[in-house]
Amino acid sequence: MNKQSPDNPRILLVAPSLRIMGGQAVQADRLLVKMRADGRQVDLLPINPEPPGILRYVEKVKYLRTLVVSFVYIISLFRRIPEYDVIHIFSASYFSFILAPTPAILVARFYGKPSILNYRSGEAEDHFTRWGTIVFPIMYLLDAIVVPSEYLVEVFAKFGFTATSIANVVDENAVAYRLRESVQPKIIVSRALESLYNIPCSIRAYKLVKDKYPRAELTILGYGSQEANLRAMVKDSHIAGVTFTGRVEREEIGRLYFASDVFLNSSSIDNMPVSILEAFAAGLPIVTTNAGGIPFIVTDHVNGHLVEVDDHVALAERIIELIENPADVKRLSELGANEIKKYRWEAVSAQWRDLYRRTIVAHTAPAITPLSSETQR
């Protein structure tokens, strides 16, 4: 195919599709939609493709499903990567890094295509410490590394890698803003139900609030491997007023945010949670632990409330503080509308455009070699 201008490249996003409802899939979908609306040539290659034909039936068999989906994914990399000018690869950590980003990086290298790693996991430091001998040789093949927070920029620097920070994008059309002038104890938790997000800490904090305010309610939005354990915890502890929504489609999330009055997050490991940005957009006062990169977006008693990791008592105290101080609620709710400006597409689109251009130019620039002694004569 003819080579495109660095100012108008063909971009291939390699990322989960919305079949996997998570932060990577949501951000990839937003970039796809926003860049296409800007007239950019961009497509998605899902790391979780639906197997064709009769192979779809293997999706019900755990390990066989992984083998078949991985095979279909790798074949699609060889088929589609040659058609594009820059390969933008989303990444998590640990074994996921080996299954999804690594094949894309290697195939892009095989075809001589510039590749950008969009690393998004708050577990980066532990990942690199434990898996560095495996992942670093792969990362040296990249043309650029992008992360969604200055926190991860610092983590990458510890291991000798330069990363560029480009913030996550919030779709304000999906989350309606509502000014809160006081707080009813209607609390929402919006994280995947996985161990690193420490949902039990949120439930324990809610129990303390419920003991003081019997009308309190807790909505736990999402699904994950810990859902059965969390439901059992609520049932065994006789905690009333807790609703588990299970998987919720994107169009429904905004309604649940709108109906709530406090956003609660108790993660133990984190980066730049899109759910916190959505809480800003919704005008929800935020009470959160200070895990990972969260202090880079939430400042205690400025635009939210921060407590130490795994401190459910402090989380409950901050929620009660909001209930008893309407003026602070209104101030935080008003700030949310201002905070979200830096995460709008208008604020980050130029950064992506510039990064693609610089990456392609650097990748295609001829290498400068020293003059030979014969030439120097």
N, C-alpha and C positions, 0 to 999 in steps of 0.2 A: 504494500500500500504506500501511497505517497506520504512523505513526512509532513506533519502538521507544523504550523508555527508554534513556538513556545508560548505565545499569548493566547492560543486557542487549541490546546491539546485535546486528544481523545483520552478520557480518563476512565480507568476501570477500578471500581471499588470492589475489593475482595473482603467480604464481611458476612456475618450472619444475616439471613433474611428475617422478616418478622414472624416466621414460623417459630423462632426462638425469641420470646418476648423478653428482651433484656437491654441494658444500656448500649451495648455495641450495635445491636440491630436497630434500635431507635435512632441513634446518631447517624448510622449509615443511611437510613431511610430519609432522614431530614436533609443530609447533604445531597442525596440523590435528587430529592424534590426541589430543593432550593437552587442547586446549580443548574438543573434543567430549566427552571423558571427564568434563570439569568441567561439562557440561551447556550449553555455549555454542553459539550458532547460528553456525556457521562452515562455509564451503565453499571449495573451491579452483577457481580459473580458471587452467588451465595456459597458459603463454606458448608452449608447444610442443604444441598440440593435434594429435591424429591426424586428418588430412584424412578427410572422409566418403567412402564409396562408392568410385567409380572413381578419385577424386583421390588415394587412398592410393598409387597406383602412381607418382606424381610424386616421392615421397620418395626415389626412387633417382636423381633428376636434381638435382644440387647446387643450382644457382641457381633453377631452377623450384620446387624444394622450398621454398626460403626465401620466394618470392613467395606460393605457395599457403598455406603455414602462417601467414604474416603476415596474409593476407586472412581466413582462418578465425578467427584470433585476434582481429582487430579487430572482426569481425562479432559475435563472442561477447561482447566488451566492451560494445557497444551493447545487446545483448540482456539481459545479466545484471546490469550495474552498477546499473540502477534499482531492483533488488530488495533492495539492501543499504544499511546505515546508515553503514558506514565501509569504505573500500577500502584494504587493506594491501598495498603493492606492493613486491616484492623487486627488487633492482637490483644489477647489476654495473657495469662501466665501458665507456668508449669506444663502439664502434658498437652493442654490446649495449644500452647505455642508450637509444639512439635507437629500436631495434627493439622493445624490450619495455616498460620503464617509461613512456616518453614517451607512447605512445598511451593507456595506462591513466590517466595523470595528466590528459591532455586530455579524455578521455571522462568521467572523474569530475567534472572542472570543468564540463563541458557540462551534466551532470545535477545540479549543485549538491551533490555528495556530498563529505564530508570525505575527504582522502586522506593516507596516511602512507607515506613512502618508507623502506623498510628497506634501506639501502645497505650492501653487504657486501664491497666490493673493497679489497684492500690497495694497489691502484694509484690510489687516489683523488687523491692530490696531483698526480701527473702528468696524470691525466685532467682535473682542473680547470684546471691550468696551460695545457694544450694545447687543451682543448675548452670552456673556460669561457664564451666568447661564445655558444655554442650551448646548453649545458646550464643555465646560470644562469637565463635567463628561464623555463625549464620548472620549475626548482626553486622559484622564487618563487611558483608556483601551489599549492605543497603546504601542508598544515596542520601537518605535523610531519615530522621526520626522525629516524629511529632507526638506530643503528649498534651492532655487537656489542662494541665495545671503546672504552676511553678514548683509545686511539691515534687512532681516526677522529674522535672528538669534537674533538681538538686540530687535526686536519687541516681539518675543516669550519670551525672557528673562524678559521683563517688566511684563509679566503675569505669571511668575514662571515656564516656560517650557524650557527645553533644546532642542535646535535644532542643527542639523549638516548641514553645507552648502556644497552642491555639485553643481557645476556650470551647467548651461544648455549646451547642446551639439549643435554645429553647423555642418551641413553637407556641407563641402566645395565643394563637388562635385556638389551640387545643385546651388551654387552661384559662378560664375567665377570672379576671381580677375582682375581688370583693373586699372593700374596706371593712376591717374589724375594729369596732370602737370599744368592744368589750369581748370577753371570752366566755363562752359556755364550754364546759368540759367535754367537748367533742373532739377527740384526738385521733389523728390518722398516722399510721406507719405505712410507708410505701417503699419497700425494699424487697428484693428477692429473698425468699425464705431459706437462706443458707447460713451456715455457722458463722462466717466472718462478719455478718451483719448483726449478730447477737440480739436477735429478736426477744429472747427470754428476758433480757435486761429491760426492754421496753414494757413487757408484760408486768414485770415486778414493779416498775415505776408507776404504771397505770393502776396497779392494785393499791398502792399507797394513796394515789389521788382519789380512787373510788371509795376508800375507807373514809375520807374526809368529805367527799362530794358524791353521795350515793347516785346522783343522776348522771354521773360520768359515763361516757361511751368510748369504746376503742374500736376503730376499723383497721384491720390488718390487710393491706392490699397486696396481692401477688401470690406467687406459688413457688415451690422449690422442695428440695430434698428433706427439709426440716418440718414440713407442714404437719405431718402426722404427730410428731413429737410435741409441737407447739399446741396443737389442738388438745392433746392429752394433758399437757401442763395446765391449760385453762380449765379443763374439765376436772382434773384431780384436785386442783386448788380451789374449786368452786368460785371462780371469778366470773361475775355476771357482766353483761353488757359488751362482750367481745364478739365482733363479727369478722369472720374470715371470708374474703371475697373470692379467693381462688384467682385463676387467670382472669384478667380484665383487659378488654380491648382498649386501644388508645382513646377512642372517642368517649369511653365511659369514665376514664380517669379524671378528666376535668370536672365532671359532675360530683365525684366523690371528694375532690379537693374543695369544691365550692361549698359543700355541705358541712365541712369540718371547720374547726376553729383553732387548733394547734397542730403543728407538724412536729412529730417526735422521731428522732433517729438515734439509735444506740450502737452503731457499728463499732467493731473493734479494729477493723482494717478497712481503709477507704482511700479514695482518690479525690474525685470531683463529682459528687453524686448529682446526676441530673434531677433526681427527685427533690433535692434541696433548691435547685434553681427553679423548678416548677412551683415549689412552695413560695418562693419570692414572687413569681408571676401571679400566683393566686392571692397574694396579700396575707398569707398565713404566717403568724409568728412562729419562729423556729426554735426548738429546744433540741440540742444535739450533743453527742460526745465529740471530743476533739481529735478523732482518729485521722491519721494520715494527712491528706491535703485539705481537710475541712477547715482548719484555721486560716487557710489562704482565701476562703470565700466567706466565712462567717467570723465576725469579731465579737467577742463576748460583750454583752450589754451595749453594743453599738447597733448591729443589724440582726442580732439573734442572741441566744443563750448557749454558752459552751460549758461543758463539764468534762471531767476526766473519764476515760474509757471504763466501762463496767461499773459505773457509780449510779445505780438505779435510784438511790435516795436523793442524790443531787438533782437528777432529772425530774423526779417528782416535785422537789422543792421549787424548781424553776417553773414548772407548769402551774403550781399553786400560786407562785408569785405573780404570774400573768393573770390568773383568775382574779386576784385581789388588787391588781393595779391596772385598771382600764386605760389610763393615760399612756402607759408603756405599750400596751397592746396596740393602740391607735398609732403610736409613733413607729413601731416595728412594721405594722401593716402598710403604712404610707411609704416607708423606706423600701419595701419590697418592689413597688412599682419603679423606683429609681434604680435599685440594684440590678434589675433584670436588663437594663439598657445595654450593659456590656456583653450580654450573652445573646443579643439579637443577631440575626443573619447579617444585617447591615454593618455590624461591628466587626465581624470576623471574615466576611466573604473576600475582602481585599487581601487578607493574610493568606488564605488558601490560594488565591490566584497568583500572588507573588511567589509563594513556595513552589507551586507547580512550574512556573516559568524558570525560576532559579535552578531547580533540580534538573530540568531538561537541558538547560544551557550548560550547566556544569558537567552533566553526563556526556554530552555530545562534543564538548570542547576538545580539540586535539591535545594530546599529551605533549608537554615541552620536554625535549630530550637535550642533554648537553652536546655541544659540538664535538665532533671527533677531532683528534689531533691533526688529521690530514686536512679537515675543513679549516681548522684554525690557521694552518699555514697559508 
